[in-house]
């Protein structure tokens, strides 16, 4: 898999659990719009899961 392209990841706020999907690579992880805490990567979404 080519890691140079944009890849979706789910980020989550460790304080209020707000979740967003962003595309890597990014310079910095976003801050939570709810409580302004730096968000953490929760899950890589490039695995082709089916529910």
Secondary structure, 3 states (H helix, E strand, C coil): CCCCCCEEEEEEECCCCCEEEEEECCCCCCECCCCCCEEEEEEECCCCCCC
